[in-house]
């Protein structure tokens, strides 16, 4: 293994946060109030599964043990399950987590777990359905909560 990644205070980095898309299906007031609008970058501008595999392998060789997949909404990638599996191919990566709005949890969580996902962080902006809708621009509170349950 190459030398461990450290900062100026000699703290070691074991964790990689990897943003795999900027696309999101919510219109949160604090992030994308007008909805997602491509800024000249097409899906061809996002890392491919093979590029993600190579990047995470390189970080693992520097001591990274945990990868958190973020976005946008990472689960909107059609190849999201393949991405999880590709990261999990490396035995040095012990944890694979996702930060999600929870929109697809009920439908896809079992497949993600089977692919190697070990952790989920769900952004729930309110436990009041009306407030959730006001903040996210989507009437998906029940769907998100069903995925958490």
Secondary structure by P-SEA (a helix, b strand, c coil): ccccccccccccccbbbbbcccccccccccccccccccccccccccccaaaaaaaaaaaaaacccbbbbbccccccccaaaaaaaaaaccccccbbbbbcccccccccaaaaaaacccbbbbbcccccaaaaaaaaccccaaaaaaaac
